[in-house]
Amino acid sequence: MHILVTGGAGFIGSNLVDVLMEQGHEVTVLDNLSVGKVSNIEHHLSSDRFHFVNDSILNVGILERLIRQVDLIYHLAAVVGVKYVVDDPLTAIVTNVRGTENVLEMAFKYWVRTVIASSSEIHGKSTAVPLKEDGDRLLGPTTVGRWSYSDAKAIDEYFALAYAKKGLPVSVVRYFNAYGPRLDPKGYGSVIAKFFTQALRGEPLTVFDDGRQTRCFTYVADTIRGTMLAATVKEAAGQVFNIGSDRETSINELALLIKELTGSSSEVVHISYEEAYGKAFEETRRRVPDVTRAREVLGFEAQVPLDEGLRRTLDWFTGES
């Protein structure tokens, strides 16, 4: 197949590209390198089955030229990471909403099966754990900028499901805290990346609030496998899937795991959300996916244990992979 991956130079996107290339597909990556890196895909540049376009999903002309040539779209391009969203909510909203609208409009025009990458942020502050795909969303006020990302992704899903209602084979995958090789070492989109960077530098591991908040960390190979199943299982069309591990880990526990793995002497310190992001910020305490639908429809379950995934990620951070 000829497959388009938007955001294919990013963390998840480039790992997806690796698998698609290994399978023998022709792959086109569209990425403006605002977050993605050429270094993530440079090992494919010499292949005649690989094409890289340095441009934006906001460029409708480029999108149309690419989409009319492909058989499948993985739409992963987005502004992600709480820090990026809080610092520049306008760019995040425009990119995440208008960009997805553009992709789906062209996919509909040329009738191309599409997978839209969404986020566990959709669920907001919901306490109805485990979080189901069709569960109620609970968000804070519009004055708290971080919730704009949740709303933008929700609009993406509305677009996708509206096109699905018109018959377009489109699926949505909600990612739950993916991690692994090629994480941004600056840690903008991942607490795991932040902790590894701090631990390896001997800096304090900064835990927000009391550290008892929990997340379900999903190794990137599992994230990709779930994404590809959503693109290939016929029954997945028109549906939304939580793609993640359902193992709940506190941020305090994560910090201690990474200290142990790295052998770091770094201390663990707690800082307030206000100190990190300013006064107008809110966070959710627990985020655990209900993976029943993904298991029953896709045959998906996360397989890589957290300790093993962290070891593989450390190998990448230290250049041993």
Secondary structure, DSSP 8 states (H G I E B T S, - for coil): -EEEEETTTSHHHHHHHHHHHHTT-EEEEE--SSS--GGGTGGGTT-TTEEEE---TT-HHHHHHHHTT-SEEEE-----SHHHHHH-HHHHHIIIIIHHHHHHHHHHHHT-EEEEEEEGGGGBT---SSB-TTS--B---TTSTTHHHHHHHHHHHHHHHHHHHTT--EEEEEE--EESTT--TT-TT-HHHHHHHHHHHT--EEEETTS--EE--EEHHHHHHHHHHHHH-GGGTT-EEEES----EEHHHHHHHHHHHHT----EEEE-HHHHH-SS----SB--B--HHIIIII-----S-HHHHHHHHHHHHTT--
